[in-house]
Amino acid sequence: MTEYWLISAPGDKTCQQTWETMNNLTSKQNSLSVNYKFHIPDLKVGTLDQLVGLSDDLGKLDGFVEQVSRKVALYLGEVLEDQRDKLQENLTANNSDLPTYITRFQWDIAKYPTKQSLRNIADIISKQVGQIDADLKTKSTAYNNLKGNLQSLEKKQTGSLLTRNLADLVKKEHFILDSEYLTTLLVIVPKSQFHEWQTLYEKLTDMVVPRSSVLITQDQEYGLYTVSLFKKVADEYKLHAREKKFIVRDFTYNEEELAAGKNEITKLVTDKKKQFGPLVRWLKVNFSECFCAWIHVKALRVFVESVLRYGLPVNFQAILLHPSKKSVKRLRDVLNQLYGHLDSSALQASSGADSVDIPGLGFGQSEYYPYVYYKINIDMIDTKV
């Protein structure tokens, strides 16, 4: 199960006591979850007004940072293409897998100095992730354009004779070149009409070179034929050919242009290979940045909400629970029994009674409990999350 619950409860005589009580009831006695202490440093509290305003803003920041983390993960999956099955192992946070990172969470003081105000820390994260989001748009657009151009060229190398590029199918000897009067056309003929073509092609107009038609190649539905004739009847020939369902393809044999076309594909393939490695590295590094930032936002939210709910001095224990899949409801009941005394209105709210939206106290949340609670789903591959 990829869902974790980040909760906090007020400290009893000590925070260690809060931890032990909760851990005994949920994990040791009932095996409802595996629990981890979640370390949040001593942050600057500020004023009550600041905390209330910040609480709402952190909710929005939480959603934004999670969204960017998922976008980066999703795009890394797209870029890996055939190696998509390696996506999970490429999604790491600070060189650890995601469960290890959150269960052993340590605040990154270098990136988010605890001497700064809570608002400043939130702004640092917002700016950092906003920049990653903007860079992702630029990089993905450039790479997608390159990939799109390559795909459209490759598509022309395959597919039906009606639409595909004919350059790699024809040779110089198939054409009359450098003639003042004569030209060679390439005609697509349905397989069912091969006999009809052989009978008619010399008679569709005057001035057709007798026995000049050669079958170059065929696919499942069509054959590619040449026919040589006088240039002055070429347009008339195309018209009469179309009436018989023979399609004349516009094609001029030019060795320089054909070479340039092949070179373009080679260049695009090379460019794509060149960009692939650095792009994957950038996505891995910045997924890690976003995911770590996201968990720091969760930590900020727990801190702010705990101070707003439980008051000063700061005295609460943050705990990360990993619920057993079959025990989610039972775990919720045990936590409600343990902490129901903190806020009886929360029990009514969680049982479906009308809740009142009080800014900064999380009442407007669809999931509100007597203890501070945030859900973290670390499945970054499931697009439905």
C-alpha positions as CSV (number, residue, x, y, z in Angstrom):
1,M,0.0,0.0,0.0
2,T,1.5,3.3,-1.1
3,E,-0.7,5.5,1.3
4,Y,0.8,6.9,4.5
5,W,-0.9,9.0,7.1
6,L,1.0,11.9,8.7
7,I,-0.6,12.8,12.0
8,S,0.2,14.8,15.1
9,A,-1.1,14.6,18.6
10,P,-0.4,16.9,21.6
11,G,2.5,15.8,23.9
12,D,1.5,14.1,27.1
13,K,4.0,14.7,29.9
14,T,6.6,14.1,27.1
15,C,6.3,13.6,23.4
16,Q,7.9,10.2,23.8
17,Q,4.9,9.2,26.0
18,T,2.5,10.3,23.2
19,W,4.5,8.2,20.7
20,E,4.5,5.1,22.9
21,T,0.8,5.2,23.7
22,M,-0.2,5.6,20.1
23,N,2.4,3.0,18.8
24,N,1.3,0.4,21.5
25,L,-2.4,0.7,20.5
26,T,-2.0,0.7,16.7
27,S,1.1,-1.3,16.0
28,K,2.2,-3.5,18.9
29,Q,-1.2,-4.7,20.2
30,N,-3.3,-4.6,17.0
31,S,-0.8,-4.6,14.0
32,L,-3.0,-2.0,12.3
33,S,0.0,0.0,10.9
34,V,3.7,0.4,11.0
35,N,4.6,3.7,12.6
36,Y,7.6,6.0,12.4
37,K,8.5,9.1,14.3
38,F,8.4,12.1,11.9
39,H,11.0,14.6,12.9
40,I,10.0,18.3,12.5
41,P,12.6,20.8,13.8
42,D,11.9,23.8,16.0
43,L,10.5,26.3,13.6
44,K,9.7,29.9,14.1
45,V,6.1,30.2,15.2
46,G,5.3,33.9,14.4
47,T,1.9,35.3,15.3
48,L,-1.5,33.6,15.3
49,D,-2.7,35.8,12.4
50,Q,0.3,34.7,10.3
51,L,-0.3,31.1,11.1
52,V,-4.0,31.3,10.1
53,G,-3.1,32.9,6.7
54,L,-0.2,30.6,6.2
55,S,-2.4,27.5,6.8
56,D,-4.5,28.3,3.8
57,D,-1.6,29.1,1.6
58,L,0.3,25.9,2.6
59,G,-2.8,23.9,1.5
60,K,-2.5,25.4,-2.0
61,L,1.3,25.0,-2.1
62,D,0.9,21.3,-1.1
63,G,-1.4,20.7,-4.1
64,F,0.9,22.6,-6.4
65,V,4.1,20.8,-5.4
66,E,2.4,17.4,-5.5
67,Q,1.1,18.2,-9.0
68,V,4.5,19.2,-10.3
69,S,6.1,16.1,-8.7
70,R,3.6,13.9,-10.5
71,K,4.1,15.8,-13.8
72,V,7.9,15.3,-13.7
73,A,7.4,11.5,-12.9
74,L,4.8,11.1,-15.6
75,Y,7.1,12.8,-18.2
76,L,10.0,10.7,-17.1
77,G,7.9,7.7,-17.9
78,E,7.1,9.1,-21.4
79,V,10.7,9.8,-22.1
80,L,11.9,6.3,-21.0
81,E,9.5,4.8,-23.7
82,D,10.5,1.1,-24.1
83,Q,12.4,1.3,-20.7
84,R,9.2,2.5,-18.9
85,D,9.4,-0.5,-16.6
86,K,12.5,1.1,-15.1
87,L,10.5,4.2,-14.0
88,Q,10.0,3.2,-10.4
89,E,13.7,2.6,-9.8
90,N,14.4,6.1,-11.3
91,L,12.0,7.8,-8.9
92,T,14.2,8.5,-5.9
93,A,14.3,11.2,-3.2
94,N,17.7,12.3,-2.0
95,N,19.2,9.0,-3.3
96,S,16.7,6.9,-1.4
97,D,13.6,5.1,-2.5
98,L,10.4,7.0,-1.6
99,P,9.3,4.9,1.3
100,T,12.8,5.1,2.9
101,Y,12.9,8.9,2.4
102,I,9.6,9.6,4.1
103,T,10.0,7.0,6.9
104,R,13.4,8.4,7.8
105,F,12.6,12.0,7.0
106,Q,15.2,14.6,8.1
107,W,14.6,18.3,7.6
108,D,17.0,19.8,5.0
109,I,18.4,22.8,7.0
110,A,20.7,23.8,4.2
111,K,17.9,24.3,1.7
112,Y,15.2,25.4,4.1
113,P,16.9,27.2,7.1
114,T,14.9,26.9,10.3
115,K,16.0,30.4,11.3
116,Q,13.8,31.8,8.5
117,S,10.2,32.5,9.1
118,L,7.6,29.9,8.1
119,R,6.4,32.2,5.3
120,N,9.9,32.6,3.9
121,I,10.4,28.8,3.9
122,A,7.1,28.4,2.1
123,D,8.2,31.1,-0.4
124,I,11.6,29.3,-1.0
125,I,9.7,26.1,-1.8
126,S,7.2,27.8,-4.0
127,K,9.9,29.6,-6.0
128,Q,12.0,26.5,-6.4
129,V,9.2,24.3,-7.6
130,G,7.7,27.0,-9.8
131,Q,11.1,27.2,-11.6
132,I,11.2,23.4,-12.1
133,D,7.6,23.6,-13.5
134,A,8.6,26.3,-16.0
135,D,11.8,24.5,-17.0
136,L,9.8,21.3,-17.5
137,K,7.5,23.0,-19.9
138,T,10.4,24.3,-21.9
139,K,12.4,21.1,-22.0
140,S,9.4,18.9,-22.7
141,T,8.2,21.1,-25.6
142,A,11.7,21.0,-27.2
143,Y,12.0,17.2,-26.8
144,N,8.5,16.5,-27.9
145,N,8.9,18.6,-31.1
146,L,12.1,16.7,-31.9
147,K,10.4,13.4,-31.2
148,G,7.3,14.4,-33.3
149,N,9.4,15.5,-36.3
150,L,11.3,12.2,-36.1
151,Q,8.1,10.1,-35.8
152,S,6.5,11.9,-38.8
153,L,9.6,11.2,-40.9
154,E,9.8,7.6,-39.8
155,K,6.1,7.2,-40.6
156,K,6.8,8.3,-44.1
157,Q,9.4,5.6,-44.4
158,T,6.7,2.9,-43.8
159,G,3.0,2.5,-44.4
160,S,1.1,2.4,-47.6
161,L,2.7,3.2,-51.0
162,L,0.0,5.9,-51.3
163,T,1.5,8.0,-48.5
164,R,5.0,6.7,-47.7
165,N,8.3,8.3,-48.8
166,L,9.4,6.6,-52.1
167,A,13.0,7.8,-52.0
168,D,14.4,4.6,-50.5
169,L,12.5,2.4,-52.9
170,V,13.6,3.8,-56.3
171,K,16.9,3.8,-58.0
172,K,18.5,6.1,-60.6
173,E,18.0,3.5,-63.4
174,H,14.3,3.6,-62.9
175,F,14.1,7.1,-64.4
176,I,14.8,8.9,-67.7
177,L,16.9,11.8,-66.5
178,D,18.4,14.9,-68.2
179,S,16.0,14.6,-71.2
180,E,14.6,17.7,-72.8
181,Y,11.4,15.9,-73.9
182,L,10.9,12.7,-71.8
183,T,10.0,12.1,-68.1
184,T,9.2,9.2,-65.9
185,L,6.2,9.1,-63.6
186,L,5.6,6.9,-60.6
187,V,2.2,5.3,-60.4
188,I,0.4,3.5,-57.6
189,V,-1.8,0.7,-58.9
190,P,-4.2,-1.4,-56.7
191,K,-3.1,-5.1,-56.8
192,S,-6.5,-6.1,-58.2
193,Q,-5.8,-3.8,-61.3
194,F,-2.3,-5.0,-62.2
195,H,-3.6,-6.7,-65.4
196,E,-5.7,-3.7,-66.3
197,W,-2.7,-1.4,-65.9
198,Q,-0.5,-3.6,-68.2
199,T,-3.3,-3.5,-70.8
200,L,-4.0,0.3,-70.6
201,Y,-1.0,2.3,-69.5
202,E,0.3,2.7,-73.1
203,K,-3.1,3.9,-74.3
204,L,-4.1,6.5,-71.6
205,T,-2.6,9.2,-73.8
206,D,-0.5,9.6,-76.9
207,M,3.2,9.8,-76.7
208,V,3.8,7.0,-74.0
209,V,7.0,5.1,-74.4
210,P,6.0,1.5,-75.3
211,R,7.0,-1.2,-72.7
212,S,8.4,1.4,-70.4
213,S,6.4,0.3,-67.3
214,V,8.3,-1.6,-64.6
215,L,7.0,-2.9,-61.3
216,I,9.5,-1.6,-58.7
217,T,7.9,-2.9,-55.5
218,Q,4.5,-3.8,-54.0
219,D,2.9,-3.9,-50.5
220,Q,-0.2,-5.8,-49.4
221,E,-2.6,-3.5,-51.4
222,Y,-0.7,-1.6,-54.1
223,G,2.2,-1.9,-56.6
224,L,4.6,0.9,-57.5
225,Y,5.0,1.2,-61.3
226,T,7.1,3.5,-63.5
227,V,5.9,4.8,-66.9
228,S,7.9,7.0,-69.3
229,L,6.3,9.5,-71.6
230,F,6.7,12.9,-73.2
231,K,6.6,15.8,-70.7
232,K,4.0,17.7,-72.6
233,V,1.4,14.9,-72.0
234,A,2.2,14.3,-68.3
235,D,-0.7,16.4,-66.9
236,E,-3.2,14.8,-69.2
237,Y,-1.8,11.3,-68.4
238,K,-2.3,12.0,-64.6
239,L,-5.9,13.0,-65.2
240,H,-6.8,9.8,-67.2
241,A,-4.8,7.6,-64.8
242,R,-6.9,9.0,-61.9
243,E,-10.1,8.2,-63.7
244,K,-9.0,4.5,-63.8
245,K,-8.0,4.7,-60.1
246,F,-4.3,4.7,-60.9
247,I,-2.6,7.3,-58.6
248,V,0.4,9.2,-60.0
249,R,2.7,10.3,-57.1
250,D,4.4,13.6,-57.3
251,F,8.1,12.7,-57.3
252,T,11.2,14.1,-58.8
253,Y,14.4,12.1,-58.7
254,N,17.1,14.4,-57.2
255,E,20.0,12.6,-55.6
256,E,21.0,15.6,-53.5
257,E,17.5,16.0,-52.1
258,L,17.1,12.3,-51.4
259,A,20.5,12.3,-49.6
260,A,19.4,15.4,-47.6
261,G,16.1,13.6,-46.6
262,K,18.1,10.5,-45.3
263,N,20.5,12.8,-43.5
264,E,17.7,14.6,-41.8
265,I,16.4,11.4,-40.2
266,T,20.0,10.4,-39.2
267,K,20.4,13.9,-37.6
268,L,17.1,13.7,-35.7
269,V,17.9,10.2,-34.4
270,T,21.4,11.5,-33.3
271,D,19.9,14.6,-31.7
272,K,17.3,12.5,-29.8
273,K,20.0,10.2,-28.5
274,K,22.1,13.2,-27.4
275,Q,19.2,14.8,-25.6
276,F,17.9,11.6,-24.0
277,G,20.6,11.1,-21.3
278,P,20.8,14.7,-20.0
279,L,17.0,15.0,-20.1
280,V,16.5,11.8,-18.0
281,R,19.2,13.0,-15.6
282,W,17.4,16.4,-15.2
283,L,14.0,14.7,-14.7
284,K,15.5,12.3,-12.0
285,V,17.2,15.2,-10.1
286,N,14.2,17.5,-10.3
287,F,11.7,14.8,-9.3
288,S,13.9,14.3,-6.2
289,E,13.9,18.0,-5.6
290,C,10.1,18.3,-6.0
291,F,9.3,15.2,-3.9
292,C,11.5,16.3,-1.0
293,A,10.0,19.8,-1.2
294,W,6.5,18.2,-1.1
295,I,7.3,16.3,2.1
296,H,8.7,19.5,3.6
297,V,5.4,21.2,2.8
298,K,3.6,18.4,4.6
299,A,5.9,18.9,7.6
300,L,5.2,22.7,7.6
301,R,1.4,22.0,7.4
302,V,1.6,19.6,10.4
303,F,3.6,22.2,12.4
304,V,1.3,25.1,11.6
305,E,-1.9,23.1,12.2
306,S,-0.6,21.5,15.4
307,V,0.2,25.0,16.9
308,L,-3.2,26.3,15.8
309,R,-5.0,23.3,17.3
310,Y,-3.0,22.4,20.4
311,G,-1.7,25.9,21.3
312,L,1.6,27.2,22.7
313,P,4.2,26.3,23.8
314,V,4.9,24.0,20.9
315,N,4.3,20.5,22.3
316,F,3.2,17.8,19.8
317,Q,4.5,14.5,18.3
318,A,4.3,14.1,14.6
319,I,3.9,10.4,13.5
320,L,3.9,8.8,10.1
321,L,1.7,5.7,9.9
322,H,1.8,3.1,7.1
323,P,-1.7,1.5,7.5
324,S,-2.2,-2.2,6.7
325,K,-4.6,-2.4,3.7
326,K,-7.2,-4.4,5.5
327,S,-7.1,-2.4,8.7
328,V,-7.8,1.2,7.5
329,K,-11.2,1.5,9.1
330,R,-10.2,-0.2,12.3
331,L,-7.1,2.1,12.5
332,R,-9.2,5.1,12.1
333,D,-11.6,4.0,14.9
334,V,-8.7,3.4,17.2
335,L,-7.2,6.8,16.5
336,N,-10.6,8.4,17.0
337,Q,-11.0,6.6,20.4
338,L,-7.5,7.7,21.4
339,Y,-7.8,11.3,20.4
340,G,-11.6,11.9,20.3
341,H,-11.4,14.0,23.5
342,L,-9.4,16.6,21.7
343,D,-12.3,17.7,19.5
344,S,-15.7,16.1,19.7
345,S,-17.0,18.1,16.7
346,A,-14.3,16.4,14.6
347,L,-15.9,13.0,15.2
348,Q,-19.2,14.4,14.0
349,A,-17.5,15.8,10.9
350,S,-15.8,12.6,10.1
351,S,-19.1,10.7,10.6
352,G,-20.7,12.9,7.9
353,A,-22.3,15.8,10.0
354,D,-22.1,19.3,8.6
355,S,-18.8,20.9,9.1
356,V,-18.1,24.6,9.4
357,D,-15.3,26.2,7.4
358,I,-13.0,27.9,9.9
359,P,-9.9,29.3,8.1
360,G,-6.7,27.9,9.4
361,L,-8.3,25.1,11.4
362,G,-8.8,22.7,8.5
363,F,-12.6,22.3,9.1
364,G,-13.3,22.8,5.4
365,Q,-11.2,19.7,4.6
366,S,-13.3,16.8,3.4
367,E,-11.4,14.6,5.9
368,Y,-11.2,16.3,9.4
369,Y,-10.3,14.4,12.5
370,P,-9.7,15.3,16.2
371,Y,-6.0,15.0,15.5
372,V,-4.0,16.7,12.8
373,Y,-4.0,14.5,9.7
374,Y,-2.6,14.6,6.2
375,K,-2.6,11.8,3.6
376,I,0.5,11.1,1.5
377,N,0.2,8.8,-1.5
378,I,3.7,8.0,-2.8
379,D,2.5,6.1,-5.9
380,M,3.8,8.5,-8.5
381,I,3.0,6.3,-11.4
382,D,-0.8,6.0,-11.0
383,T,-2.2,8.9,-13.0
384,K,-5.6,8.5,-11.2
385,V,-4.2,9.6,-7.9
